[in-house]
Amino acid sequence: MSDNYIDKLNEEQAAAEALRKAEKIKAIRASLHADVPQETAPVQAQTAEEAISAAEESFAEKFRRVKQSKLAAQSRAEEAIPEEAAATAEDIVREAAPDRVEAPVREEAPAYEAEPQGDVQAHTPAEEAPAAEAQPQAAAPQRAALSPMRKPREAWANTPHTEPRMHQDVKKKKKKKKKPKTLGQKLRGLFPEKGDKPLEIVRKFVFLGSLVAIVVCGYMVGDYYLDLWRSRMEYSNIDDIYRTYTPIITSVEEEKNIDDKYYDLLPGAKKLLDINPDTIGYMTIPTVDGDPIVALPVVQAKDNSKYLNTNFKGENSRAGALFLDWRNSFDIVEDHRLVEKNSDNLIVYGHNMADESMFGTLKYYRRNENYYESHPIIEFNSNYEQYTYKIFSFFLLDAEDDTDTEYDCWNTLNFDDEEEFYDFVNEAKRRTLRTNDVDVKYGDPLLTVSTCNTDVIGDERGRLILMARRVRPGEDLYEGTKNSKANTNIKWPNVYYEQHPNEKYDPTAFVPYGP
């Protein structure tokens, strides 16, 4: 297409040059009529007319050849260019410079042939001179307009063609719209693929690792709290069963002679034994003016590990169950008679759960100064009898302490004499976080409640201990519990003093139990 187009431009320029020569001849003709004297004018005019006629004939012949060449070039261009893909050379020239391209195709040349000879004298220098002077000035812009290489950049921007005029004008292909990715494609894009850059592969591996960690952690946390919720629901149903048949006691009656005492199962205990034969009793820590903070069955196995992660129904559970130390003896009865003396110090263990189930609420004895006076007693029933204990000390221990501050109260189950008894209870009194007016006497059965606590000791070494003695027959349940005070002289485990070197225990300021 480009060769035909250049031929076309050359032909157009030749036509323009012929037109310019015709205009020049016209100007010469006018000049001759004006300068020749009147007596010689006919002869010279005739000679000039002959020259002009010859020139006009030559011009007409050239114009005819140019016209034929133009038509032939146009025909070749139409055959080479599909109608729907490009415009003709004439359209390109006309669109590029419409005011300059029309001149070569005007049909003014035949007008010179038809013009009568007498009209030669009608032209005056005043009319023709300006046209002759203006013609050379217009020729240069016209040639510049016909040259595609000299076309202004703005003109190219305004033309309907986006490609250079020297190239074929082809319609732009429409951009194909990308189809939206399917869910499967999006998921596959999360994994490393062939062609990914190294940094992109690393980014995807980091993302996938983080996603796996989030899912695993979310599952573990969700499973943990779901397990605790199930445990709470199960123990709540068990409490409903037990309390339906065995209400909380509000007073302690005079005990009968143990040798003559007839033991019979409590109605609530029968229901619990049907569920779990390891049932040894039921523990409740009531609130003075509200619902109890603990109301759970207590079991006993042949070792202390069975119920760490097994609930009352024998199912796996992080909450486990409350259990009595396997070494303790607590109302072991055969044929309605007590066959073994009860331990002097009963020890019950339970987990400190995050949702405050099991022994999870006991931490408030340390954190809330009014908590003790709202929960000063513990009801711990065996399968045969209802017993109530009054808290006289609660403190923190280091389970791995082997220094002079060691106090493994969970290993003392019985007392050989009065001195051993008072040494034991006075050690608990030295450590209590709050002092009270509850008295302790030799012979009082003791109850020790133990759970984990990380408030002070930290890690898994910390223990929170509640120590209580049994309420005596006829004694008021809350006597001595209402005027508690913060202990200003606490005996802490040695690890505490390592963290607080400026604090010391003063043994001379301690007032012991006993005579």
Secondary structure, DSSP 4 states (H G I P E B T S, - for coil): -HHHHHHHHHHHHHHHHHHHHHHHHHHHHHHHHHHS-TTTHHHHHHHHHHHHHHHHHHHHHHHHHHHHHHHHHHHHHHHHS-TTT---HHHHHHHH-HHHHSGGG-S-THHHHHS-GGGGGG--HHHHHHHHHHHHHHHHHHHHHH-GGG--HHHHHHSS--S-TTS---PPPPPPPPPPPPHHHHHHTTS--TT--HHHHHHHHHHHHHHHHHHHHHHHHHHHHHHHHHHHHHHHHHHHHHHHHSPPP-S-PPPPPTTTPPP---HHHHHHHHH-TTEEEEEEEEETTEEEEEEEEEE--SSTTGGGSB-TTS-B-TT--EEE-TT----EEETTEEEEPPPSEEEEE--B-TTS-BTTTTTHHHH-TTHHHHS-EEEEEESS---EEEEEEEEEEETT--STT---GGG----SSHHHHHHHHHHHHHH-SEE------TT--EEEEEEE--SSS-TTTEEEEEEEEEPPTT--TTTT-SS-EE-SS----HHHHHH-TT----GGG---S--
